[in-house]
Amino acid sequence: MRTLGLPLIFTLMTMICLPFMVQPSIASSTIYIRADGSIDPDTAPISTVDKITYTFTGNVDDEIVVEKANTIIDCNGHIVEGSGTGKGFTLYNVANVTIRNANIRNFQYGIYLESASYNFIHGNNISTNSYDGIEIYFSSDNNEIADNNIETSEWFGIGIYYSNNNTITGNKITNNNDGIWLYDALDNTISANDISANSEHGIELYYASDNSIFHNSFTNNVYQVYTESSVNVWDDGYPSGGNYWIDYDGTDLFSGPYQNETGSDGIGDTSYIIDDNNRDRYPLMKPWTNIAVLNASLFKTVIAQGLTQHVYVSVQNQGWNTETFNVAAYANTTIIDAPVNVTLTSRNSITVTFTWDTAGFAKGSYTISAYANPVPGETYTADNTFTDGIVLISILGDLNGDFIVDGQDYQLVKIAVPSMRGDPNWNPNADLNDDGIVDGQDFQIVKSLIGTTAH
């Protein structure tokens, strides 16, 4: 383990103090989203109709200061570019702001938060900034930084100073000086990030304890990790596991939390030692891999026996490898259609449609669920299954699930006529002919069946 020399200590203290000492001045051409919701200047390529969602209509070569809380800033893929100074976005003493879909480059700080909490930084490309890609500074707590690409920062991809309870997840943090740097920062969660090819450290912590750091991939950094006066948790327990360390030299010959059962489980048999007070007890044998079933939905809660329905299953590859796996949907324990083979690249999702022919199913209640087969090296499998809820197979015209077509069903259709999905009076059970509309045809079906009961 390396030791800190005086030049390095001086450099680090300079970094810590710079937010106080060298706050870059805001150029006269800075764009503001004011606290009253106005855009200043009004010629900026940003539009809003409700003063909640702000959408970029073109590229920006100025700094942007967000003063209004409770806003969504959708950059719509446009570029926010500086000239080597200042901050791409500044959030100061503001909450519940989302910044997404931006390409931010060539500032000192790509995104800068100070005394700014409960904000969301999602899905941005942040590159070539001379200090930090994202800086979370001075009582900026409970922010979520997710699914960003952060690269080529001359200091840190993400710097967290004097700020707690932030979530850093699903980011690709590459080719910076340090990937992530924490100073006097507690109770942050750093998970499922790809931290690679940084010229100093993957992650570095000073006086930063009680942080949870797991499911990250540390590869090809000059040093994977360095800690100073910090005690942290480096795994999510067994069998969820810890982090992938490219320089881990252990083996995976046993399984179980105490490595007392023969057989590989994707987790190293010995800890990855960081220092005397920090160790990853359950290091991963390959970069974090996780297939999650996000949803399984059948729009109706009551369907007629003998009709065909669709079940929609959303799955996501949350890891950093391209994976191929099978997905299946079930009514209780009976598979409702042939499993579908899916290939997903890293961090991507897909919705699979299953066709359920209910002709062979008895009338009654069924629980709809979906399952994705775990892939090799997947240690966390709790989210491979998703249970949607109860669906009742009844008779045509029964909307409320009492196995009778009567005046109650008649009234339910009447209320829903006319409607389409998304309308406030839409009732999917009332769409009896499955044409996506509740109209007179559905009304006539119910009317003709009044008095029918299930046998």
C-alpha positions as CSV (number, residue, x, y, z in Angstrom):
1,M,0.0,0.0,0.0
2,R,1.4,3.4,-1.0
3,T,2.0,6.2,1.6
4,L,1.2,9.9,1.1
5,G,4.1,12.2,0.6
6,L,4.0,15.9,1.3
7,P,3.5,17.0,-2.3
8,L,0.5,14.7,-2.6
9,I,-1.0,15.9,0.7
10,F,-0.6,19.5,-0.4
11,T,-2.3,18.7,-3.7
12,L,-5.2,17.0,-1.9
13,M,-5.7,19.8,0.5
14,T,-5.7,22.2,-2.5
15,M,-8.4,20.1,-4.1
16,I,-10.5,20.2,-0.9
17,C,-10.2,24.0,-0.5
18,L,-10.6,24.9,-4.2
19,P,-14.5,25.0,-4.0
20,F,-14.0,27.8,-1.4
21,M,-11.0,29.5,-3.0
22,V,-11.5,29.2,-6.7
23,Q,-15.2,29.3,-7.4
24,P,-15.3,30.0,-11.2
25,S,-17.1,33.2,-12.1
26,I,-20.4,32.9,-14.0
27,A,-20.1,34.4,-17.4
28,S,-22.4,37.2,-18.5
29,S,-24.0,34.8,-21.0
30,T,-25.0,32.3,-18.4
31,I,-28.5,30.8,-18.8
32,Y,-30.8,30.8,-15.8
33,I,-33.9,28.9,-15.0
34,R,-35.2,31.3,-12.5
35,A,-37.1,30.5,-9.3
36,D,-40.3,31.8,-10.8
37,G,-39.9,29.4,-13.7
38,S,-38.8,31.9,-16.3
39,I,-35.9,31.3,-18.7
40,D,-33.2,34.1,-18.7
41,P,-32.5,35.1,-21.4
42,D,-35.7,34.1,-23.1
43,T,-33.8,33.6,-26.3
44,A,-32.0,30.5,-24.9
45,P,-32.8,27.3,-26.8
46,I,-35.0,25.9,-24.0
47,S,-38.7,25.6,-24.0
48,T,-41.3,24.9,-21.3
49,V,-45.1,24.9,-21.3
50,D,-45.7,24.2,-17.6
51,K,-42.6,25.6,-15.9
52,I,-41.9,22.1,-14.7
53,T,-40.4,20.3,-17.7
54,Y,-37.8,22.2,-19.6
55,T,-36.7,20.8,-23.0
56,F,-33.6,21.8,-24.9
57,T,-34.3,22.7,-28.6
58,G,-30.6,23.2,-29.5
59,N,-27.0,23.1,-28.3
60,V,-25.8,25.5,-25.6
61,D,-22.3,26.9,-25.2
62,D,-22.9,28.7,-21.9
63,E,-23.2,27.8,-18.2
64,I,-26.7,26.9,-16.9
65,V,-27.9,27.7,-13.4
66,V,-31.0,26.1,-12.2
67,E,-32.7,28.1,-9.4
68,K,-36.1,26.5,-9.6
69,A,-36.9,23.4,-7.5
70,N,-39.2,20.6,-8.7
71,T,-38.1,20.7,-12.3
72,I,-37.1,18.3,-15.1
73,I,-34.4,19.5,-17.4
74,D,-34.4,17.3,-20.5
75,C,-31.5,18.2,-22.8
76,N,-32.9,15.9,-25.5
77,G,-29.4,14.8,-26.5
78,H,-28.1,18.3,-27.1
79,I,-24.6,19.5,-26.2
80,V,-23.8,21.8,-23.3
81,E,-20.2,22.9,-24.0
82,G,-17.9,25.3,-22.3
83,S,-14.5,26.8,-23.0
84,G,-12.6,25.2,-20.2
85,T,-13.9,27.3,-17.3
86,G,-17.0,27.4,-15.2
87,K,-19.7,24.8,-14.6
88,G,-22.0,23.2,-17.1
89,F,-24.9,23.0,-14.7
90,T,-25.1,24.6,-11.2
91,L,-27.6,23.5,-8.6
92,Y,-27.3,25.6,-5.5
93,N,-29.7,25.3,-2.6
94,V,-32.3,23.7,-4.8
95,A,-34.1,20.3,-4.5
96,N,-36.0,17.8,-6.7
97,V,-34.3,18.8,-10.0
98,T,-33.7,16.2,-12.7
99,I,-31.0,16.7,-15.3
100,R,-31.1,14.1,-18.1
101,N,-30.0,13.3,-21.7
102,A,-27.3,15.9,-21.8
103,N,-23.9,15.9,-23.5
104,I,-21.8,18.1,-21.1
105,R,-18.2,18.8,-21.9
106,N,-15.2,21.2,-21.5
107,F,-16.0,22.9,-18.3
108,Q,-14.2,22.9,-14.9
109,Y,-17.2,21.0,-13.4
110,G,-19.7,19.3,-15.7
111,I,-22.4,19.3,-13.0
112,Y,-22.0,21.1,-9.7
113,L,-24.2,20.7,-6.6
114,E,-23.8,22.7,-3.5
115,S,-26.3,22.6,-0.6
116,A,-28.6,20.8,-3.1
117,S,-30.4,17.7,-2.0
118,Y,-32.9,15.2,-3.4
119,N,-31.9,15.8,-7.0
120,F,-31.6,13.3,-9.9
121,I,-28.7,13.2,-12.5
122,H,-29.6,10.5,-15.0
123,G,-28.5,9.4,-18.4
124,N,-25.9,12.1,-19.3
125,N,-22.6,12.0,-21.1
126,I,-20.1,14.1,-19.2
127,S,-16.5,14.5,-20.5
128,T,-13.3,16.5,-20.7
129,N,-13.8,18.7,-17.6
130,S,-10.7,20.1,-16.0
131,Y,-11.9,19.5,-12.4
132,D,-14.7,17.0,-11.7
133,G,-17.3,15.5,-14.0
134,I,-19.9,15.7,-11.2
135,E,-19.2,17.5,-7.9
136,I,-21.5,16.9,-4.9
137,Y,-20.4,19.5,-2.4
138,F,-21.2,20.8,1.1
139,S,-24.4,19.4,2.5
140,S,-25.7,18.0,-0.8
141,D,-27.5,15.0,0.5
142,N,-29.8,12.3,-0.8
143,N,-29.1,12.9,-4.5
144,E,-29.2,10.1,-7.1
145,I,-26.5,9.9,-9.8
146,A,-27.4,7.1,-12.2
147,D,-26.6,5.7,-15.6
148,N,-24.2,8.5,-16.7
149,N,-21.1,8.1,-18.8
150,I,-18.4,10.2,-17.0
151,E,-14.9,10.3,-18.6
152,T,-11.7,12.2,-19.0
153,S,-12.0,14.5,-16.0
154,E,-8.6,15.8,-15.0
155,W,-9.5,15.3,-11.3
156,F,-12.4,13.1,-10.4
157,G,-15.2,11.5,-12.4
158,I,-17.4,12.1,-9.3
159,G,-16.3,14.0,-6.3
160,I,-18.3,13.9,-3.0
161,Y,-17.3,16.4,-0.3
162,Y,-19.1,16.9,3.1
163,S,-22.2,15.2,1.7
164,N,-24.2,12.2,2.8
165,N,-26.8,9.6,1.8
166,N,-26.2,10.0,-1.9
167,T,-26.8,7.1,-4.3
168,I,-24.2,6.5,-7.1
169,T,-25.4,3.7,-9.3
170,G,-25.1,2.3,-12.8
171,N,-22.5,4.8,-14.0
172,K,-19.6,4.2,-16.4
173,I,-16.7,6.1,-15.0
174,T,-13.6,5.8,-17.1
175,N,-10.3,7.6,-18.0
176,N,-10.4,10.2,-15.3
177,N,-7.6,10.8,-12.8
178,D,-9.7,9.2,-10.0
179,G,-13.0,7.5,-10.7
180,I,-14.8,8.4,-7.5
181,W,-13.3,10.6,-4.6
182,L,-15.0,11.0,-1.2
183,Y,-13.9,13.4,1.5
184,D,-15.7,13.6,4.8
185,A,-18.7,11.9,3.2
186,L,-20.9,9.4,5.1
187,D,-23.6,6.8,4.4
188,N,-23.4,7.0,0.6
189,T,-24.3,4.0,-1.5
190,I,-22.0,3.3,-4.5
191,S,-23.2,0.3,-6.5
192,A,-23.2,-1.3,-9.9
193,N,-20.8,1.2,-11.5
194,D,-18.1,0.3,-14.1
195,I,-15.0,2.1,-12.8
196,S,-12.2,1.5,-15.2
197,A,-9.0,2.8,-16.8
198,N,-8.6,5.7,-14.4
199,S,-5.1,7.0,-14.3
200,E,-4.8,7.0,-10.4
201,H,-7.5,5.3,-8.4
202,G,-10.8,3.7,-9.1
203,I,-12.1,5.0,-5.8
204,E,-10.3,7.0,-3.1
205,L,-11.7,7.8,0.4
206,Y,-10.5,10.3,3.0
207,Y,-12.3,10.5,6.4
208,A,-15.3,8.9,4.7
209,S,-16.8,6.1,6.6
210,D,-20.1,4.1,6.8
211,N,-20.5,4.1,3.0
212,S,-21.8,1.0,1.2
213,I,-19.7,0.0,-1.9
214,F,-20.8,-3.1,-3.8
215,H,-21.5,-4.6,-7.2
216,N,-19.0,-2.3,-8.8
217,S,-16.4,-3.4,-11.4
218,F,-12.9,-2.1,-10.7
219,T,-10.7,-2.8,-13.8
220,N,-7.5,-1.5,-15.2
221,N,-7.1,1.5,-12.8
222,V,-3.6,2.1,-11.8
223,Y,-4.7,1.6,-8.2
224,Q,-8.2,0.1,-7.7
225,V,-8.8,1.7,-4.2
226,Y,-7.1,3.8,-1.6
227,T,-8.5,4.7,1.9
228,E,-7.3,7.0,4.6
229,S,-9.0,7.1,8.0
230,S,-12.1,5.5,6.5
231,V,-14.1,2.3,7.4
232,N,-16.7,1.2,4.9
233,V,-18.8,-1.8,3.9
234,W,-17.6,-3.4,0.7
235,D,-20.2,-6.0,0.0
236,D,-23.9,-6.7,0.0
237,G,-23.7,-9.9,2.1
238,Y,-24.0,-13.4,0.8
239,P,-25.1,-14.4,-1.8
240,S,-25.5,-10.9,-3.3
241,G,-21.8,-10.4,-3.1
242,G,-19.3,-7.5,-3.2
243,N,-17.3,-6.0,-6.1
244,Y,-15.3,-7.3,-9.0
245,W,-11.6,-6.5,-8.6
246,I,-9.4,-7.3,-11.6
247,D,-6.4,-7.9,-9.3
248,Y,-8.2,-10.3,-7.0
249,D,-6.1,-13.5,-7.0
250,G,-8.5,-15.8,-5.1
251,T,-10.3,-18.9,-6.3
252,D,-14.0,-20.0,-6.5
253,L,-14.0,-23.7,-5.5
254,F,-16.6,-23.6,-2.8
255,S,-20.1,-22.1,-2.3
256,G,-22.0,-20.9,0.7
257,P,-21.4,-17.9,3.1
258,Y,-18.7,-19.9,4.9
259,Q,-17.2,-21.5,1.8
260,N,-18.0,-24.9,3.2
261,E,-19.8,-26.4,0.3
262,T,-18.1,-27.7,-2.9
263,G,-19.1,-25.9,-6.1
264,S,-18.7,-22.5,-7.7
265,D,-21.1,-19.7,-6.7
266,G,-19.5,-16.8,-8.5
267,I,-18.0,-15.4,-5.3
268,G,-14.4,-15.7,-4.3
269,D,-13.6,-18.1,-1.4
270,T,-11.4,-15.5,0.3
271,S,-11.8,-11.8,1.0
272,Y,-10.3,-9.0,-1.1
273,I,-8.1,-7.1,1.4
274,I,-8.0,-3.3,1.1
275,D,-6.4,-2.5,4.4
276,D,-6.7,-3.5,8.1
277,N,-10.1,-2.0,8.4
278,N,-11.6,-2.5,5.0
279,R,-12.2,-5.8,3.1
280,D,-14.6,-7.1,0.5
281,R,-15.8,-10.4,2.1
282,Y,-17.5,-11.7,-1.0
283,P,-15.6,-10.5,-4.1
284,L,-17.2,-11.3,-7.4
285,M,-15.4,-13.5,-9.9
286,K,-16.6,-11.6,-12.9
287,P,-18.0,-8.1,-13.5
288,W,-21.3,-7.4,-11.9
289,T,-24.1,-9.3,-13.7
290,N,-27.8,-9.0,-12.9
291,I,-30.9,-9.8,-14.9
292,A,-34.0,-8.1,-13.4
293,V,-37.7,-8.6,-14.3
294,L,-39.1,-5.1,-13.9
295,N,-42.7,-5.8,-14.6
296,A,-45.2,-8.3,-15.8
297,S,-48.6,-6.8,-16.7
298,L,-51.9,-8.0,-18.1
299,F,-54.1,-4.9,-18.4
300,K,-57.3,-6.7,-17.4
301,T,-58.2,-8.1,-14.0
302,V,-61.2,-10.1,-15.3
303,I,-61.1,-11.9,-18.6
304,A,-63.4,-14.3,-20.4
305,Q,-62.6,-17.9,-20.6
306,G,-61.6,-19.0,-24.1
307,L,-60.3,-15.6,-25.2
308,T,-56.6,-14.8,-25.9
309,Q,-54.8,-12.2,-23.8
310,H,-51.4,-10.6,-23.9
311,V,-49.0,-10.5,-21.0
312,Y,-46.2,-7.9,-21.2
313,V,-42.9,-8.6,-19.4
314,S,-40.2,-6.0,-19.1
315,V,-36.6,-7.2,-18.3
316,Q,-33.4,-5.4,-17.9
317,N,-29.7,-6.3,-18.1
318,Q,-28.3,-4.3,-15.1
319,G,-24.8,-5.6,-15.5
320,W,-21.8,-4.7,-17.7
321,N,-21.8,-7.8,-20.0
322,T,-24.0,-8.7,-23.0
323,E,-26.2,-11.6,-21.7
324,T,-28.5,-14.2,-23.3
325,F,-31.2,-15.8,-21.3
326,N,-34.8,-17.2,-21.3
327,V,-37.9,-15.3,-20.1
328,A,-41.2,-17.1,-19.3
329,A,-44.6,-16.0,-18.0
330,Y,-46.9,-18.0,-15.8
331,A,-50.5,-18.2,-14.6
332,N,-50.0,-19.7,-11.1
333,T,-47.4,-22.4,-11.9
334,T,-48.5,-23.1,-15.5
335,I,-46.5,-21.6,-18.3
336,I,-48.7,-19.6,-20.6
337,D,-46.6,-19.4,-23.7
338,A,-43.2,-20.7,-25.0
339,P,-40.2,-19.1,-23.2
340,V,-38.5,-16.4,-25.2
341,N,-34.8,-16.3,-25.7
342,V,-33.5,-12.7,-25.2
343,T,-30.1,-11.1,-25.8
344,L,-29.5,-7.8,-24.1
345,T,-26.4,-5.6,-24.1
346,S,-25.4,-4.0,-20.8
347,R,-27.8,-1.5,-19.1
348,N,-30.5,-2.1,-21.6
349,S,-34.2,-3.2,-21.3
350,I,-36.8,-5.0,-23.5
351,T,-40.5,-5.8,-23.2
352,V,-41.4,-9.3,-24.3
353,T,-45.1,-10.1,-25.3
354,F,-46.6,-13.4,-24.3
355,T,-49.9,-14.7,-25.7
356,W,-52.2,-16.4,-23.2
357,D,-54.9,-18.7,-24.6
358,T,-57.2,-19.1,-21.7
359,A,-59.3,-21.9,-23.3
360,G,-57.6,-24.6,-21.3
361,F,-57.8,-22.8,-18.0
362,A,-60.7,-23.3,-15.5
363,K,-62.6,-20.4,-14.3
364,G,-61.1,-18.9,-11.2
365,S,-58.2,-16.8,-9.9
366,Y,-54.7,-16.9,-11.3
367,T,-51.5,-15.1,-10.2
368,I,-49.5,-13.7,-13.1
369,S,-45.8,-13.8,-12.8
370,A,-42.6,-13.8,-14.9
371,Y,-39.2,-15.4,-14.5
372,A,-35.8,-14.8,-16.2
373,N,-33.2,-17.6,-16.0
374,P,-30.1,-16.5,-14.1
375,V,-27.0,-16.1,-16.3
376,P,-23.5,-17.5,-15.4
377,G,-22.0,-15.5,-12.6
378,E,-25.2,-13.9,-11.4
379,T,-25.1,-13.9,-7.7
380,Y,-28.3,-11.9,-6.9
381,T,-31.4,-13.6,-8.1
382,A,-34.2,-12.2,-6.0
383,D,-35.3,-9.9,-8.8
384,N,-35.3,-12.6,-11.5
385,T,-39.0,-13.1,-10.6
386,F,-41.8,-10.6,-10.7
387,T,-45.4,-11.2,-9.5
388,D,-48.0,-9.0,-11.0
389,G,-51.2,-9.8,-9.2
390,I,-54.5,-11.7,-9.5
391,V,-56.4,-12.1,-12.7
392,L,-59.9,-13.8,-12.7
393,I,-61.1,-16.0,-15.6
394,S,-64.8,-15.7,-15.8
395,I,-67.5,-15.4,-18.5
396,L,-67.8,-12.9,-21.3
397,G,-69.6,-9.8,-20.1
398,D,-68.6,-10.2,-16.4
399,L,-66.6,-7.1,-15.5
400,N,-66.5,-7.2,-11.8
401,G,-65.6,-10.8,-11.3
402,D,-68.8,-12.1,-9.6
403,F,-69.4,-14.7,-12.4
404,I,-72.7,-13.0,-13.3
405,V,-73.5,-10.6,-16.1
406,D,-76.0,-8.2,-14.5
407,G,-76.8,-4.5,-14.0
408,Q,-73.5,-3.9,-12.2
409,D,-71.6,-4.9,-15.3
410,Y,-74.0,-2.8,-17.5
411,Q,-73.2,0.3,-15.4
412,L,-69.5,-0.3,-15.5
413,V,-69.5,-0.4,-19.3
414,K,-71.8,2.7,-19.4
415,I,-69.4,4.7,-17.3
416,A,-66.5,3.7,-19.6
417,V,-68.2,4.6,-22.9
418,P,-66.5,6.2,-24.7
419,S,-62.8,5.8,-23.7
420,M,-59.4,4.7,-24.7
421,R,-56.3,3.7,-22.7
422,G,-55.1,6.8,-20.8
423,D,-58.6,8.4,-20.5
424,P,-59.8,9.0,-17.0
425,N,-62.8,6.7,-17.4
426,W,-60.9,3.9,-19.1
427,N,-61.7,0.4,-17.8
428,P,-59.8,-2.3,-19.6
429,N,-62.2,-5.0,-18.4
430,A,-64.9,-3.2,-20.4
431,D,-63.1,-3.6,-23.7
432,L,-64.8,-6.9,-24.3
433,N,-63.8,-7.2,-28.0
434,D,-60.2,-6.1,-27.4
435,D,-60.1,-3.4,-30.0
436,G,-58.5,-0.8,-27.6
437,I,-61.7,1.2,-27.3
438,V,-64.7,1.0,-25.0
439,D,-67.7,1.9,-27.2
440,G,-71.1,0.9,-28.3
441,Q,-70.0,-2.5,-29.4
442,D,-68.9,-3.4,-25.9
443,F,-72.1,-1.9,-24.5
444,Q,-74.2,-4.1,-26.8
445,I,-72.2,-7.3,-25.8
446,V,-73.0,-6.7,-22.1
447,K,-76.6,-5.9,-22.8
448,S,-77.1,-9.1,-24.8
449,L,-75.6,-11.2,-22.1
450,I,-77.4,-9.9,-19.0
451,G,-78.7,-12.8,-16.9
452,T,-75.8,-15.1,-18.0
453,T,-74.1,-17.0,-15.1
454,A,-71.0,-19.2,-14.9
455,H,-71.7,-22.9,-14.9
